[in-house]
Amino acid sequence: MHLVYPEVNPNPLLRSNFCSRLFLWWINPFFLFGHKWRLKENEVHSVLPEDRSQHLGEELQRYWEQEVKRAEKDAQKPSLKKAIIKCYWKSYLLSAVFIFFEECTRVVLPLLLWRIISYIENPEVSNALYEAYVCAAVMSACALLWAILHHLYFDYFQRVGMRLRVAMSHMIYHKVSVTWYRTVYLR
């Protein structure tokens, strides 16, 4: 199949390194360019190969066909929800890991703050100043980790949602075009 828009402007995520992906730095040049000038169609980055409509739609279509066969065998109605879960469970599990670590850092922050406040209330305890400094350093590291995890989670979850929307749109478009073809040409 030939591409509607050839690879004129490859996606910078393809050639970004670990740090650039971790801090989402790869998108900054695009934001700066878009802030200074009005973007034209050929200046927008190409879609990643794994995010293309054909790939995503065919993958979800396979799971849907498996669900239809299972439902026919069990004499039940097929469930699109089950097909989506089977197709995207790994992506949602990974986002759950992001959420778990993000929430862990959010739980630790008040505990560390409590330790610092307890030092301020009672500074006479031995080694309390050292503990307060350690708690402040760990608290800063946790806040930084929380910010990184939050933005990575948000970006990842948006991409998973986009993939699901594109796959569903592909399936709907395919169903409509096949139905239209059958009604127009196979009367």
Buried (B, 14 or more C-beta within 10 A) or exposed (E): EEEEEEEEBEBBBEEBEEEBEEEBEBBEEBEEEEEEEEEEEEEBBBBEEEBBBEBBBBBBBEBBEBBBEBBEEEEEEBBBEBBBEBBBEEBEEBBEEBBEBBEBBBEBBEEBEEBBEBBEEEEEEEEBEEBBEBBBEBBEEBBEBBEBBBBBBBBBBEBBEEBBEBBBEBBEEBEEEEEEEEEEEEE
